[in-house]
Amino acid sequence: MSQKIILNTEKAPAAIGPYNQAIKADKTLYVSGQIPLVPGTMELITTGVADEAHQVLKNVDAILKNAGYGFEDVVKASIFLSNMDDFATVNEVYAQYFTTVQPARECVAVKTLPKNVNVEISVIAWKD
């Protein structure tokens, strides 16, 4: 029988809306989109898209670890950018976190992201 488990950690920013940081359904972990908020202070990183991407991926890492997963377990990533001109910079940062197994992914530019940030990333992880 399948189970759905709600997961949240103080090591990642609290949800800024009616959602949870992650949901685990059986062996699959669905991580909500993360923006460059610093856990604890909820301050936004605004010192450039590279710094934003690092904070976003640190937040994703904290959520993955809280659930017993790692970047190597991610099977799908979704990257949302406010400007596709930032693709190369975000891609360079992203590659520093996905070093062993790169997941399937898409990267799209959108008109606006929450709190007017430049990057948001969500992931789906699976572990046997």
C-alpha positions in Angstrom: 0.0 0.0 0.0 1.4 3.4 -0.9 2.0 6.2 1.6 2.1 9.9 1.2 4.4 11.6 3.7 4.7 15.4 4.1 8.3 16.5 4.7 9.6 19.9 5.9 12.9 20.9 7.5 14.1 24.1 9.2 17.4 23.7 7.2 15.5 25.0 4.1 13.2 28.1 3.8 9.7 27.8 5.1 7.0 27.6 2.4 5.8 31.1 1.4 2.4 29.8 0.5 0.0 26.9 1.0 2.4 24.0 0.2 5.0 21.8 1.7 8.7 21.7 1.0 8.4 18.1 -0.2 6.0 15.1 -0.4 7.3 11.5 -0.5 5.0 9.1 -2.2 6.3 5.5 -2.0 9.9 5.8 -3.3 9.5 9.1 -5.1 10.2 12.5 -3.5 8.6 15.6 -5.0 10.5 18.8 -4.0 8.7 22.1 -4.3 10.3 24.9 -6.3 13.0 26.6 -4.3 14.0 30.2 -4.6 17.1 31.9 -3.1 15.7 32.4 0.4 18.1 31.9 3.3 16.7 29.4 5.9 16.1 31.0 9.2 16.2 34.6 8.2 14.1 34.2 5.0 16.3 36.9 3.4 16.6 36.8 -0.4 20.0 36.5 -2.0 20.1 39.4 -4.5 23.9 39.5 -5.3 23.6 38.0 -8.7 22.1 34.9 -10.5 25.1 32.7 -9.6 24.7 33.4 -5.9 20.9 32.9 -6.3 21.4 29.5 -8.0 23.8 28.4 -5.3 21.3 29.2 -2.6 18.5 27.5 -4.4 20.5 24.4 -4.8 21.6 24.5 -1.1 17.9 24.6 -0.2 17.2 21.7 -2.5 20.1 19.8 -0.9 18.7 20.4 2.6 15.3 19.1 1.6 16.7 16.0 -0.2 19.0 15.2 2.8 16.1 15.6 5.2 14.2 12.9 3.3 17.3 10.6 3.0 18.0 11.4 -0.6 20.8 13.1 -2.5 21.5 14.8 -5.8 22.4 11.4 -7.2 18.8 10.3 -6.6 17.2 13.2 -8.6 15.6 11.9 -11.8 14.0 15.1 -13.0 14.8 18.8 -12.5 12.9 21.8 -13.6 14.6 25.2 -13.8 12.7 28.4 -14.2 14.6 31.6 -15.2 13.4 35.2 -15.4 15.8 35.7 -18.2 17.2 33.0 -20.6 20.4 35.1 -20.8 21.2 33.6 -17.4 21.1 30.0 -18.7 24.9 29.6 -19.0 25.6 30.9 -15.5 22.9 28.8 -13.9 24.0 25.8 -15.9 27.5 26.2 -14.6 26.3 26.4 -10.9 23.9 23.5 -11.5 26.8 21.3 -12.8 28.6 21.7 -9.5 25.8 20.0 -7.6 24.8 17.3 -10.1 28.3 15.8 -10.4 27.7 12.0 -10.8 24.3 11.4 -12.3 22.6 14.2 -14.3 18.8 14.0 -14.3 16.4 14.7 -17.1 15.5 18.3 -17.0 14.0 21.3 -18.7 14.9 25.0 -18.4 12.4 27.6 -19.3 12.2 31.4 -19.1 9.1 32.8 -17.4 7.7 36.3 -17.2 8.0 36.6 -13.4 9.0 34.3 -10.5 8.0 34.6 -6.8 9.5 37.6 -5.0 10.9 38.7 -8.4 13.9 36.3 -8.1 15.9 35.2 -11.2 15.9 31.5 -10.7 13.7 28.7 -9.2 14.4 25.0 -9.2 12.2 22.0 -8.4 13.2 18.4 -8.5 11.8 14.9 -8.4 13.9 12.2 -6.8 13.6 8.4 -6.7 15.3 5.9 -4.5 14.9 2.1 -4.3 
